[in-house]
Amino acid sequence: GNPSQQRATRHTLINVLEVVLRLAHPIIPFITEELWQKVAVVAGKLAPQTTDSISVQPYPLADDSLINPTAEAAMETLKQQVDAIRALRSEMNLNPGQRVPLIARGETATLQANSPYLKALARLEEVQIVDTLPQIGAPVQVAGDAQLMLHVEIDVEAEKARLGKEIARLEAEKAKAQGKLANKNFTEKAPAAVVEQEKSRLAEFEKTLSRVREQADRLNQ
């Protein structure tokens, strides 16, 4: 940005840091005291060469009037999109440093606004916004009203084989979890937390299995 924007950004960062130090002081008092002595001067909260301590400063209080639901909703949407793209990268076994194009369908204004952040946070080469996703056999993730696909050339037969193995593994894990939960000795004698954990594992296996099967079905079309 321009010099004015840079100054505003620095002002925000140093003031947020000063407040965070006051928030953290009861938990980590020594390091916060040391840091605050320098940060507070820059933030204009402490005159140079004075001996005030962070311990006698007012504890920060929340100001509900500053809460911005629109900004929070926009940030949540961005987080969902980043998580979805990272899930795609993991699903496709992409090298963490490999930059690939993203093909996205959804609300154009939101996707355009988020594009610079998606490129940085999800290691993307570019973001292509389209009306309809191409049928290239690549997996798709849904984040809110957005459909996201990484444009990566794949070996279809090799990918079919990989997905077949993954489906077999997930089916075996699902059957194992179902067997445990069908065993009265397990459900009646195991701690409730352990039983709930097994139920959660089963639900996760079913969810992942459904997603992998959908991906395999697309390749077989």
FILUM-28459 format. One line per field, with one value per residue (C-alpha): residue in one letter; residue number from 1; z, x, y. Coordinates in nm, 3 decimals. Layout:
N
resn = c(A,...);
resi = c(NUM,...);
Z = c(Z,...);
X = c(X,...);
Y = c(Y,...);
END
This chain:
221
resn = c(G,N,P,S,Q,Q,R,A,T,R,H,T,L,I,N,V,L,E,V,V,L,R,L,A,H,P,I,I,P,F,I,T,E,E,L,W,Q,K,V,A,V,V,A,G,K,L,A,P,Q,T,T,D,S,I,S,V,Q,P,Y,P,L,A,D,D,S,L,I,N,P,T,A,E,A,A,M,E,T,L,K,Q,Q,V,D,A,I,R,A,L,R,S,E,M,N,L,N,P,G,Q,R,V,P,L,I,A,R,G,E,T,A,T,L,Q,A,N,S,P,Y,L,K,A,L,A,R,L,E,E,V,Q,I,V,D,T,L,P,Q,I,G,A,P,V,Q,V,A,G,D,A,Q,L,M,L,H,V,E,I,D,V,E,A,E,K,A,R,L,G,K,E,I,A,R,L,E,A,E,K,A,K,A,Q,G,K,L,A,N,K,N,F,T,E,K,A,P,A,A,V,V,E,Q,E,K,S,R,L,A,E,F,E,K,T,L,S,R,V,R,E,Q,A,D,R,L,N,Q);
resi = c(1,2,3,4,5,6,7,8,9,10,11,12,13,14,15,16,17,18,19,20,21,22,23,24,25,26,27,28,29,30,31,32,33,34,35,36,37,38,39,40,41,42,43,44,45,46,47,48,49,50,51,52,53,54,55,56,57,58,59,60,61,62,63,64,65,66,67,68,69,70,71,72,73,74,75,76,77,78,79,80,81,82,83,84,85,86,87,88,89,90,91,92,93,94,95,96,97,98,99,100,101,102,103,104,105,106,107,108,109,110,111,112,113,114,115,116,117,118,119,120,121,122,123,124,125,126,127,128,129,130,131,132,133,134,135,136,137,138,139,140,141,142,143,144,145,146,147,148,149,150,151,152,153,154,155,156,157,158,159,160,161,162,163,164,165,166,167,168,169,170,171,172,173,174,175,176,177,178,179,180,181,182,183,184,185,186,187,188,189,190,191,192,193,194,195,196,197,198,199,200,201,202,203,204,205,206,207,208,209,210,211,212,213,214,215,216,217,218,219,220,221);
Z = c(0.000,0.008,0.301,0.471,0.457,0.585,0.884,0.960,0.944,1.179,1.416,1.426,1.473,1.758,1.940,1.908,2.041,2.337,2.426,2.384,2.625,2.887,2.829,2.868,3.163,3.440,3.269,3.153,3.360,3.316,2.936,2.898,3.133,2.936,2.600,2.719,2.836,2.471,2.291,2.510,2.422,2.051,2.103,2.291,2.616,2.808,2.809,2.749,3.055,3.292,3.532,3.504,3.505,3.293,3.618,3.710,3.367,3.316,3.205,2.852,2.838,2.541,2.348,2.181,1.969,1.774,1.672,1.297,1.203,0.832,0.864,1.081,0.828,0.546,0.742,0.818,0.446,0.363,0.628,0.486,0.136,0.248,0.444,0.142,-0.093,0.154,0.178,-0.202,-0.200,0.061,-0.122,-0.443,-0.267,-0.398,-0.291,-0.035,-0.250,-0.577,-0.701,-0.908,-1.060,-0.878,-1.069,-0.860,-0.903,-0.670,-0.578,-0.807,-0.583,-0.282,-0.482,-0.642,-0.303,-0.153,-0.451,-0.332,0.010,-0.136,-0.363,-0.067,0.197,-0.025,-0.256,-0.577,-0.913,-1.004,-0.933,-1.230,-1.160,-1.389,-1.431,-1.461,-1.342,-1.621,-1.628,-1.585,-1.323,-1.048,-0.695,-0.587,-0.245,-0.141,0.091,0.156,-0.187,-0.360,-0.550,-0.569,-0.795,-0.850,-1.217,-1.209,-1.491,-1.353,-1.472,-1.475,-1.452,-1.173,-0.987,-1.024,-0.876,-0.588,-0.511,-0.527,-0.263,-0.048,-0.072,0.035,0.331,0.444,0.408,0.627,0.891,0.877,0.922,1.215,1.387,1.319,1.465,1.785,1.824,1.759,2.040,2.365,2.571,2.420,2.435,2.789,2.952,2.777,2.915,2.757,2.613,2.433,2.286,2.166,2.015,1.819,1.698,1.583,1.401,1.226,1.118,0.984,0.792,0.636,0.541,0.385,0.210,0.054,-0.074,-0.219,-0.388,-0.549,-0.679,-0.818,-0.981,-1.160,-1.303,-1.424,-1.609);
X = c(0.000,0.087,0.274,-0.052,-0.181,0.152,0.140,-0.219,-0.122,0.174,-0.049,-0.302,-0.039,0.144,-0.179,-0.312,0.020,0.006,-0.346,-0.246,0.044,-0.196,-0.430,-0.149,0.024,-0.151,-0.039,0.314,0.406,0.781,0.804,0.499,0.653,0.979,0.803,0.547,0.818,0.923,0.592,0.400,0.643,0.592,0.214,0.213,0.093,0.415,0.648,1.018,1.240,0.945,0.915,0.548,0.472,0.226,0.093,-0.078,-0.230,-0.607,-0.703,-0.856,-1.236,-1.441,-1.630,-1.924,-1.991,-1.673,-1.788,-1.842,-2.063,-2.013,-1.634,-1.649,-1.874,-1.636,-1.339,-1.524,-1.598,-1.230,-1.126,-1.369,-1.234,-0.871,-0.950,-1.131,-0.839,-0.589,-0.808,-0.796,-0.418,-0.392,-0.639,-0.439,-0.103,0.038,0.381,0.338,0.549,0.370,0.154,-0.147,-0.445,-0.778,-1.105,-1.388,-1.762,-1.972,-2.040,-1.805,-1.754,-1.657,-1.422,-1.256,-1.209,-1.063,-0.841,-0.520,-0.549,-0.632,-0.327,-0.101,-0.254,-0.329,-0.025,-0.219,-0.083,-0.405,-0.778,-1.011,-1.376,-1.618,-1.991,-1.958,-1.678,-1.512,-1.548,-1.182,-1.220,-1.058,-1.205,-1.432,-1.472,-1.771,-1.721,-2.044,-2.186,-1.850,-1.736,-1.359,-1.141,-0.766,-0.669,-0.413,-0.344,-0.386,-0.323,-0.684,-0.607,-0.354,-0.599,-0.874,-0.640,-0.546,-0.908,-0.997,-0.735,-0.854,-1.216,-1.112,-0.916,-1.204,-1.455,-1.233,-1.203,-1.578,-1.651,-1.409,-1.579,-1.925,-1.812,-1.695,-2.021,-2.225,-2.041,-2.238,-1.927,-1.767,-2.065,-2.165,-1.823,-1.608,-1.609,-1.875,-1.610,-1.444,-1.776,-1.852,-1.506,-1.570,-1.904,-1.728,-1.465,-1.739,-1.915,-1.588,-1.512,-1.859,-1.822,-1.478,-1.590,-1.884,-1.655,-1.399,-1.672,-1.812,-1.465,-1.426,-1.769,-1.670,-1.361,-1.571,-1.821);
Y = c(0.000,0.367,0.531,0.630,0.272,0.144,0.380,0.274,-0.092,-0.041,0.157,-0.126,-0.397,-0.223,-0.136,-0.491,-0.623,-0.385,-0.506,-0.871,-0.821,-0.682,-0.976,-1.229,-1.064,-1.266,-1.588,-1.506,-1.199,-1.172,-1.182,-0.958,-0.700,-0.699,-0.667,-0.412,-0.172,-0.134,-0.184,0.062,0.341,0.284,0.259,0.589,0.428,0.487,0.784,0.706,0.677,0.615,0.324,0.228,-0.143,-0.337,-0.484,-0.154,-0.097,-0.147,-0.495,-0.491,-0.504,-0.618,-0.352,-0.524,-0.216,-0.295,-0.643,-0.656,-0.956,-0.889,-0.900,-1.211,-1.387,-1.293,-1.428,-1.753,-1.796,-1.742,-1.997,-2.255,-2.204,-2.233,-2.551,-2.698,-2.628,-2.772,-3.084,-3.111,-3.078,-3.351,-3.573,-3.540,-3.590,-3.262,-3.144,-2.861,-2.630,-2.705,-2.418,-2.522,-2.338,-2.336,-2.350,-2.206,-2.169,-1.955,-1.595,-1.404,-1.100,-1.313,-1.534,-1.232,-1.065,-1.384,-1.475,-1.300,-1.466,-1.806,-1.787,-1.709,-1.939,-2.240,-2.220,-2.151,-2.043,-1.862,-1.859,-1.911,-1.824,-2.009,-2.061,-2.440,-2.665,-2.867,-3.245,-3.338,-3.608,-3.399,-3.403,-3.117,-2.961,-2.751,-2.454,-2.266,-2.182,-2.229,-2.537,-2.569,-2.783,-2.794,-2.808,-3.085,-3.329,-3.679,-4.033,-4.152,-4.525,-4.475,-4.252,-4.514,-4.775,-4.545,-4.466,-4.836,-4.913,-4.622,-4.739,-5.091,-4.951,-4.731,-5.014,-5.234,-4.960,-4.900,-5.272,-5.287,-4.993,-5.137,-5.469,-5.301,-5.109,-5.423,-5.601,-5.562,-5.638,-5.329,-5.091,-5.192,-5.226,-4.968,-4.609,-4.391,-4.161,-4.454,-4.567,-4.213,-4.189,-4.510,-4.372,-4.057,-4.265,-4.462,-4.142,-4.000,-4.321,-4.312,-3.945,-3.998,-4.316,-4.133,-3.857,-4.101,-4.305,-3.990,-3.910,-4.263,-4.241,-3.922,-4.092,-4.386,-4.169);
END
